[in-house]
Structure formats: C-alpha cells, structure tokens
Amino acid sequence: MKQSQLFTKTQKETPTGEVSTNAQYLIRAGFVSKELAGAYAFLPLGLRVINKISNIIREEMDAVGGQELLMTALQEKETWEKTGRWSDEVVDNWFKTSLKNGNEVGLGFSHEEPLAKLMKSYISSYKDLPIYVYQIQTKFRNESRAKSGLMRGREFFMKDFYSFSRGKVEHEIFYEKMKDVYMKVFDRLGMKDKTYLTISSGGSFSKYSYEFQTVSDAGEDIIYIIDENNKVAINKDDFNQEVLADFGLDVKEKDLPTKKSIEVGDIYSLGHKYSKAFNLTYKDEEGKEELVYMGSYGMSPSRLMGAVVELNNDEKGMIWPKTVAPFDIHLIAIDGGDQSIVERAESLYEVLQKQGFEVLYDNRSEKTAGEKLNDADLIGIPLRIIISKKTLAEDSVEVKERKGGEAVLIKINDLNNYLEKNVQ
Amino acid sequence: MKQSQLFTKTQKETPTGEVSTNAQYLIRAGFVSKELAGAYAFLPLGLRVINKISNIIREEMDAVGGQELLMTALQEKETWEKTGRWSDEVVDNWFKTSLKNGNEVGLGFSHEEPLAKLMKSYISSYKDLPIYVYQIQTKFRNESRAKSGLMRGREFFMKDFYSFSRGKVEHEIFYEKMKDVYMKVFDRLGMKDKTYLTISSGGSFSKYSYEFQTVSDAGEDIIYIIDENNKVAINKDDFNQEVLADFGLDVKEKDLPTKKSIEVGDIYSLGHKYSKAFNLTYKDEEGKEELVYMGSYGMSPSRLMGAVVELNNDEKGMIWPKTVAPFDIHLIAIDGGDQSIVERAESLYEVLQKQGFEVLYDNRSEKTAGEKLNDADLIGIPLRIIISKKTLAEDSVEVKERKGGEAVLIKINDLNNYLEKNVQ
C-alpha cells in the first residue's frame, strides 16, 4: 500500500487519558482510535494486525477440529435464567437493553448458555460426539474500569472455543491437548518464552482452571513462579496452602519469585454445569442417557494485540513480530524530489509486491527523511528498506530490522536473496 | 470437509415461527440458527456463505480505493447529539444501554457521526482528500417487526462505505461510479438481471437517493418499473408527480408495471450535513476553509444471503450460485458398506481437494442413499458427484448440477476436464 493513500497519520502527542503503552502507541501510529474507554475502532493498519492474529488463532483451532461459527451478541433473558447467570448479582458486567415489546435482552459476554441450547438440536447419540466449535466474535462487558488500552475492553474481540465430550476422560485428553494448542498460538505471536501455565481457581464447576499469563509490567495480575523450566505458575489471587497441597507442591511462599503478568488466555472444565441446565444429553453405547461434558477455552485477539505491543516496543515506537506485522516491509523513498529516484522506488515497490511481500511504501513527497524514519519507527514494521540517491549511487538499498542491529547496504540484485532469508 | 464431522444436521420439519423461505431453508439445512426474531447465529455452512459474500463485497470496495476499518458498536450519546440523531423521536430503532457510571451508550445502527468525528484527526488539507473507507460490521437495529428471516434483522451484517470529497463535483463523479460498483457486486451474486436502480426519497440532505431493488415476491417493497432496458425504477413509497417532473419522466402511473422487490443496497449523498455538525473541514488550494462533502453507501451481506436464497430455490431446497456456495462440490459416496467403494471415494475426495476444489464429502455410513440425496438438494451445493458401485462399474462418477439438467456419467479420468470447464 502506498502511504500517501493511507488516510491515517501519525501523531507526536501522547493521547490524553491513555495511561497504557499499547493504547498510546497504537493511537499515535493510527492503528486504533478510542470511541470510549474500553472501546476502540480498528483503523486500516490495526485491522490488518487483528486479522493476522485472528487467522493464526483460527488455523490452530481448525487444526484440532474446531468448527467455526458465529453466535449473536443479542441474548435472550430466558436462556440465561436457566443457569442463574442472567442475574446482575451473579454476573456483574452485563450490558442489557430491551426490544420494542419490552422484552429484556443482554449483550453476550460469553456464550456457554446459547451453545448448550443450540447443541440440543445436534447432539443425541454418542456418535455425534465429540464436537468442537469456536467463534471469533465481538464481546461486550460492562467493565467499571477500562484503563489498559486494548487489554481490558468493554467491547473487544474474543475467540471462545467450546468442547462437548462423552465424559470426563474424553474431556481431559482434549483439555490437555488445548494447553499445547494455546502455547502454539503464543509461540507464533512471539510470546511463548514469557508465558506461564497458571493455576487459578476453577470457576463454576471444577476446583481449578488454568490461565495463561504473560510476564509484563503492564499486566494487571501477579503470579508466583512455581517452575521456571516448565513455565508453571500460580495466580497470586488463588495462592494458598490448599492449592499447594492439591498440586503436591513443596514450596514456601517467601521463596517463590513473583511477577506482574497479563492474562492472555484461560481454559475451563465446565463439566455438567451447562448441559444439566439445558438437559443436553446423549445416548451412550448401551442406550443410556448421559449428560454431555463441556469445556471452554478463551483468548482475546484484541487483548493479545495489546500484549504484543507491551512486549515489543522501545522509546521510538512499536516493534511488530513478523507474524502479525501490518506489512512485511516498510519501503521508504528518500527522493528529494528527484524523479529518477521516485521511479526506481516505484519499480522496487512493484517488484516486491509481485514477489508476494506485503509492502507499505512511503512515497509521501511532502515529508522529510527524518519525518519518514520517525514514522517508520513508530509504526514498527519489522523490516525497513530505504532507497535514496546515496544508496542508488552504489546500486543498493539500505536495509534495517526494526528490532535492532545495523543498517546494511544491500545490492539491489542481491535483495531477493536477502529477503528470502530474512522475511518470514 | 467430511460431512460426518460437520456437527450440524438437516431437519425435515419447517421451523416454527419462520414465515420466510430463506429462514426456513437456512435453518432446516443447518446454515443458521435463530437466537431471537431478527438475530441469527451463523453455523459453519452459513458462515462460509456469509464470508464469501463479504469477500466479494470487500474486493469491489477495495477496487475503488476503499480502506477497510472497523468502528465500534458502542456509541457515545454526545457524538450523536451533535446531529440530533440520539433522539428516539428522530431515530426510532436505537438499542440503548448504559455504562456502570450511568452514562448512556447506544449500539450503532449506522456510523456517519463517529466517522465524521474520526476524520477530524486526519483531514485538514485538500491534499488529504478524497478518502474512502468502509467496514463490514455487525449492526444493531431495534426493529419492531422482524419476520423476513435474514432480510430484516435486529442484529445483522452491514457493509457501510463512506466517501469524503472536496465538494459536490468530486462527490458526484464517485457517486456515479458506485452505482456501477454496486451492480458489479449484484452481478457476482447472480442477481444483476433482477436488480433495478431505484429512485427514492433522499433522506436528510439531498432530495433523492438511490436504492437497489431486486425483484422477488419475498420483498417488502414495491417498485414501478420506469425503464426495463436500463433497469431503472421508482420506489412506490416515493412515487409522485414531483419525482416524475424532477427526472423529466413522461409516464403515467397506470402504464407502469409494479413489482415486489427486496432492497439490497442504498447510496446517499450526505452533502455537508455531518461535516457541518462536526466542523469537518479542509483548506482548499487557496487556503480557504471548506466543509467536506460526504456520501454513504450501504449493503448488508446477511440480507444479501437471504435474498440469494429467495432467488435461488425450488421445492427441494436451496440452489447456491457458484460464487457464494459453501462448497464447490458435494461428493456423495453410496457405498452400502462396501469398503472398496469407500476407499475410491476417499481417494477422489483427496484428489479434488488437492486440485483446489472446496468439497463437502458425504461419507456418513449410517445414511441411506435417499437421505443423502435429499440432504444434498436441501443444502444446495452447485455440483453433486455421486460415486457408487453402479458408477464404478463403468469407471465413472455421476455428475449433476443442482440447478437442473441431466445427471451424466463421467469417466473418472475425464472428470478433471469436466470440472475445469464447469466449476468456477
């Protein structure tokens, strides 16, 4: 894409009211725009990133047999009353509104109930199971505070995956598999090394669940590191002698390192809680009616986008991992109005695109070299290629990785080789 | 995809409370599920169709320079008060709710206001214009009646495109171009021949706007056909002597054929209405401050999906056009438990997928041939390939188009040639 055609512009000033690094940089670079606290519009650069993150998640969910669907945001009261979760005392972050006929409806903060209800149409026999479904959907949660930019939203993207199994054993095998699947996603986002499988209180059905916590000073959580090698931790909120006993851990609180962290995913064994409420059953091999055993697996693409920025930035701006960068290459023409340089830049832009690279081409004639380089640092595309009078004098371009290292002159004829080795 | 792994099943019974053909067939075939009137979940087959429709629209919007973004559903009261559209007397289909601090928020039914507000950060000079942006987003409208299935929703997909131009002349040129772009989309959806550019009352700024109306008995609108060759009509609601005079039409009401139709798109010249409310201006070549001239262009992927079903069905089920079908080919094994036929079918399934075809492979061992064929007719994939003992006796498969025509035996060795000619 030509940068002259991109409608967004960078801004130097830190946006007012934003305390988080991710929101500050994402707004300054024109990736997002705040509509209200906790609700951000995704502008073209930001939408490219969120789509890449979503597609990575999609690939991994498809790989374990997940079938994608899309539930509605609007939710009927009757559905949620079956589990008691319609009550504002049980769920304190509902957004509720009403239809013209006065019927109350809520905006889905999660989708266990409507999915248990839906599956009644499709599950009757053990032969129908297991079923794995997921959606990547806009969720609404009426958070009282929303100050961490994309990391805690009132309106945000959620990937929520649900498993329907023939019992605890089948469930547990899949649940274990999902731990690896989640780590695979974090690996592709470049955050695996900082992410801990974290023991947490279980929610509504089982005694324990697991969170995935990524160490960062921007996090709202605190974890005790139990096992650095295997990356296991306990959420400080849930740390007590009982947990230690249940997991057979012989450690002392004072010896455990604590770290601030961002919750980047969670997985729950839901057991029969929802299937019981909706009488979601199947006939087993002997014709006996059994309740379906459920699990749910959450992960927010928009929170992950915020987390990626928190983990990858410096004083100049963002530093996107290759896998989720809005473009592979930021091509910058420093032409000083020299038409022959413009032509060489244009032609390089065409060639790079034909080779399959996603290129943001800074062809803005009214910007100085300094302005262009500052913008490139702020936007944070992994590889910067400068074409200028100076580089062309040596039949070269200047190539530099955003994450650091030297700028190097590469002969234009050798560029292809270089890129094949260094991009993707 | 193997049909044995698809969690949805077809149902024979017409779902209760659904009067529209599109909802009846889409629910029976497992494409969608009704959450509440006017709000449908998209199940795997339905999500594939909606994504294909959305991607066709995306390609055409990108082709005229549209930049995709994604605004928020949650909308602040203050933003909409600037144009008076917060009032329930002006806009009668708001869903409204409130934040924990008591601030009212609405769910966006359209996005002129937040976009005019957003663009103030990015438009200052004539050099910044024109700008074209669009989103494919979930919209919420509190409709008092919602009975046309996917065609009138309380929660639905909308593609809304907005143009920001340097004045009326620049706007008009683009506005004319968008008429063709819209027709191109309808052409790709196989509905161009039945779609009329329809004169309608102008909305808030200009005297007239245009709708695109597709002739169908399932439609809620009635149009007068003005020009059959050029496919021009007038919406009956807006038909009067003044319109005829304004468009220089020398016709008599009694001579004009009327037809029922579905509104499949609308385009508006918004002029300065929104830019004035937000003081969205640019400096022209002489440094003079001018208001930006806006246009908006709507089209709903989910309504289009409903319309496609209304236009393409028979008493057995749906008949998807190739461009938006959930799969290219429905491969059906009639094996009667014969493992050698199963193996041939599996291997054909693999080969077809490797050739790039999207294949739904009915490998369900517990279904009879009749059940499989009925399901295939209901689901409506354009091309059906049957592999059975009978066909294999002649080294062949039986190929039949869903839209009609004879079933033909094709030698397996010739299948590739046939498909290259007949699929996509």
Interface residues (C-beta under 8 A of the other chain):
Chain A: Q5 L6 F7 T8 K9 Q11 G30 S33 E35 L36 A39 Y40 A41 F42 L43 P44 L47 I50 G65 Q67 E68 L69 L70 M71 T72 A73 L74 Q75 E76 F95 K96 T97 L99 K100 N101 V105 L107 P114 L118 M119 S121 Y122 K127 D128 I131 V133 T138 F140 N142 E143 S144 R154 E155 E366
Chain B: Q5 L6 F7 T8 K9 Q11 G30 S33 E35 L36 A39 Y40 A41 F42 L43 P44 L47 I50 G65 Q67 E68 L69 L70 M71 T72 A73 L74 Q75 E76 F95 K96 T97 L99 K100 N101 V105 L107 P114 L118 M119 S121 Y122 K127 D128 I131 V133 T138 F140 N142 E143 S144 R154 E155 E366
